[in-house]
Every structure is written in structure tokens, then in C-alpha cells.
């Protein structure tokens, strides 16, 4: 007979543990337990049977794996938390005894760990445990960068100390310097949330979000203690990553930091990168001096080798005289493209050139940023794509290549203000109320390209300099599309013409609407002509001496009704005439003369054919569904529902674009 199993010793009851039991087992407070779980990457689990896992009559809400809690028992941070708890007890006892000096001494020692030589704790070993390889750390860098860039823009409060904000900002600027040096930035997108950036570092795509430089308002419904725990971990992680990235390109870490320039809003300009002389690039061979000579081969051996090479060349030349020369492919810089074998097949990602060509996109340009443009993202993007000379107004901060807007070396100026009609004096040196620059309103320097900020983002996403006339000040900008969205087959694509995307039914509806509009315009023109003729008659009467105008008659007022009746009668007459022609042709045995159908009748026939085709396809689908099992039929219906929903959304976008194009055409006309 087997051993009898006891309740609570196997299955869910043994594999899971509640949060209350875990806190008692680790002898920690609940905030410290939360910190430890966040740093070690342990999160709650959902058991299959909550009743069996709880081992009690009351239902617990949070469960953890028992092996995870057992793993936390060997964590060195537990001892640090216990020491901190002991220190808090000593301070409370001293205050209870009335010994304020002893309590303040203990608190000072805890606040200054560098003086006592006993630091509170470090997360270095946690980083090494969670990320065994550097690639693992890069893959987890998306949330890290987004969180640190967010805290770098927050105002300092009691929950978000100023030291944490300064540390986050410094780490983010150091990471941006590496991206600029390595030219790793690939794409960027302006969204409502902020600015998305994507960089490729050691083959890993890293995407992060940077909020706009607005005054952030800290609300009370956000638990900054939990977020601060994540930030504390992410600061340590980014410090490790920055050190590894800087040393991989031969730079010293940390870079030299100028506090004075940082106080003057230098930001990227407050850092000075220095090369690490201890590391040498493997691609650069060591040069030999005059005194050092490389090992030379034996002269006799070298002579024999030269003789053999000469004989092999002679035999190769003799063989080429008798054999036909083979065609050799010339080496070109063209990259092969993967094209689908069948129409409508999957589109594979196409290979691209190396980042060297893309990294020098703005290398030959000198930019000047107007004071209304966002300096920080523009400076980062322009420097990441090869621009070395960027100037801006002195009120935007230090670190500019030039603060003189009239500098003749400037080739591109980025402006983001509307075109203002202002009176300019003859000297043209007075300052505008919207800018502290020395140029007057709407004054342009010849030979300089003026563009809006979107030109920079669209240029880097398309990997080419866009036409500046489409992004001129005051011009209607093209749509700013996300480079992270891949177009699927049949979906709406704003970059393609509308005629290439609309369905056959939409094209027929559009042609009917255009025909109705043309008829309405023709009737309106006809009415105007009739009214003009009546006015000519009246004017002729006035010339004869009649100064009064009697107005329009009742017959002229009912002209519209008569026209409609005439059109209906004409339609009936044409139908009767067609029938008469068919009867006469049938009696005489001659073919009926076919009259050319108009566009409206063609569209009507096409609609009927399209409706019949859609009906046949629906019937065919229903017959096919009858052959499916119940499970597969439900799955197929869900797929149909999703496809119909996407098609309806695409149709709405096409209809919206069709209206906009018609409005533009009317405005031009």
C-alpha cells in the first residue's frame, strides 16, 4: 500500500505561497518586500485553483511561487534591510529615553555612509544576476530609458528628490552621447505622448519614449514610491550599460562633466568625451617604426615560391587562349532585394546599407535653430546623423556653434512660426516682439534653406533629404507617418494615390457623385445664362426710357418645375422610341442600331454586376462554411469579423481623404 498523501503537502498548496506568508518567512516589512521583488524580478503568480493554493478558508489575493521565496532567502540585501530595521529601532529607543543627541548621531551616520565606511546597499550583484550577458541587458533597456527620461523631466518634490532627477538626466545624456558617437540612431517619430527614438546597438533594436519639454504637474494619485524603486534599479542598470558601451568604442567613462555649462543649459555640451589610450581599435594595424623591422622570410625559399607563381601564371595564360572566356560578375554596391514569388505574398524585410552612409546624412549642412523650435531633440538627431555645426539663439543655452543668425556659413534654418505680415523699416534692424534675433519679421537671407522641424524627422525616417519646398514656413505639411508601422496587404496606405487603393464599388460611387455634381453645375450655369438674358431684355427696355422694373413673371418662377417635367417626358419618349426601333427591326429582319450608352447607365450596369458577384461570393462562402466543423466555423467567423472591421476603418479613412482632396481641388479652382 502506498504512502497516504496529506493535505497541503503536494500540488498547488506546496507550489504557491501567499504574500503574508512570504513576508513572515523573510522577516521583512511589506515595503521592503516589494522592493526586493522588483529588484530581483519576482512577480505574483496565478494558481490554477486558488482555493487549494490558499490552504485556508479565507481567499487570498496574491500568490508567489514557493521556490522564488526560497531563492530570496539567500539574498545579501536581506541583511542590509535587517540592519536598517535595527537602526530604526535604536533611534526610536533613543528618542523614547529622551537622548536626542544619540538619536541624531545614529541618524547622521545612516545618512552619511561614505563617512562611516558602511554603505547602505548596492544593486551591482543584482544586475549581474539578472543579466548574465550584455545582450540580455540591451534587450531590457526599452523600459529603463523611458522611465529615466520621464524622471529627468519631472520637478523635484518630496517623493522625487532633486538628486535622483539630476542622476537620471546625467545618465540619459551620457547614453545620448554614445548614440551620437556610434551613429546608432535609426528612426524617430513625433507622437502625442512624446518623441519615440529607435537605435540599433550591437544588433538589438532599442525603442524608448522621451516626453516633451513641458512643465510637468505631479499628481497625488501616482505612487512614486513604487516608481522610485524601479528608477533606483534602472539607474544602476544604465550605469553598467553606459560603461560597457563607452569602453567598446574606446572612450573613458564617465566623461568629464562641466557643472557650469550644465547650469547654463548646456546639456549635451556640458560633457567632454575623451579616448581611452589603453584600448586600441582592432581594425587599425600597428605601424612599424624605422628602427623596428618585421621578420623577413628566407631568400632561397622566397625565390622558389616566386618561380612557382610565375609558372602557374604562364600555364593559366596558355589555357585561356584555347578555352572560351567565362563571364564574370562585376562587383557592385547594389544590394539584392527580396521580391515575393507570387502576387500578394509575404513581403520580406529588405536589406539596407550600413549605418555609415545614413550617419552622414547632415554632414555637409550647417543648421541654425530658431528660438521657437525644440532645441534638445533637434540637436540630438542632427548630431546623431553627422551634423557637426549647429547654432541657436543665445537664450536657448550654451554649447552652440554660433549664436549669430546672419552667419554666412549657415545652410539650413529651422523655423516654426507662422508667416506674419509686418511693417518693416528701411534699415530692417529692429527686433520683432516674437524673437530676439536681429532679422526683421519675414526677412530671409538669400541662399539659405528655411524648413519646418518635421523636415528633419521625415528625412531621417526616409533616409534621404526631403524636398525643402514641401516643408517651407507656412506651407501645408505632408502627413507625418510612423516609421514603426509596417504596411500590410490591402490596408490603407497614405503614401499611395487614392485611385490605387479604393475598391471597385467606391470608384463607382465616386463617379456617380462626380456626375451628379457636373449636372448640378450645368443646371446652375444654365440658370445664370437664362437670368442674364432676362437682364439684357430689361436693360434694353430701360434704354428705351422705362425706368421701372416690373419683376419676374409667374411663368419664369415655375421654370424649374417645367424643366423637370420636360426631362421626365424626354425620358419616356426615348424609351418609347427605343421600343419602336426594336419592333421595326424585328419585322424587317435588320439588326437594331445600338446607341452609345451614357456614363450613368454604364455605372448602373457595373453596380449590378458587382452586386451579383458579391452575392455569388457570399453564397460560395456559406457553402464552404457548411463543410467546416463547429470549432473551425467559429474561428472563421471571428476572422471574418476582424477583417470586416479593418475594412470599414480603411473605408472611413479613404472617404475622409476623398473629401479633403475634393476640397483642395475646389479651392484651387
Protein Blocks (a to p, Z undefined) as FASTA:
>chain_A
ZZdddehigcjllmpccfklmmmmnopafklmmmmmmmnopacdddfblmlmnopabdcf
bdcdfklmmmmmmpmklmmmmmmmmmmmmmmmmmmnopaklmmmmmmmmmmmmlnopafb
dcklmmmmmmmbfklmmmmmmmmmmmmmmmmmpccdfklcfklmmmmmmmmmmmmmmmmm
nopafbdcddfklccddddeehiacdddddddddddddfkbcfklmmmmmmmmmmmmmmm
mmmmmmmnopacdddddfklmmnonmmmmpccdddfkbccfklccdddfklccddddfkl
mmmmmmmmmmmmmmmmmmmmmpccdddddddfbdcddddfbghiacdddddddfklmmmm
mmmpccdddfkbcfklmmmmmmmnopabdcddfkloghifbfcfklmkbmbdcddbdcdd
ddddfkopaccfkbccfbdehiacehiacddfklmmmmmmnopacdfklmgghiacdddd
dfkbccdehiacfkbcfklmmcfklmmmmmmmmmmmmmmmmmmmmmmmmmmmmmmmmmmm
mmnopabdebjafklmmmmmmmmmmmmmmmmmmmmmmmmmmmmmmmnopacddddddfkl
mmmmmmmmmmmmmmmmmmmmmmmmmmpcfklmmmmmmmmmmmmmmmmmmmmmmmmmmmmm
mmmmmmmZZ
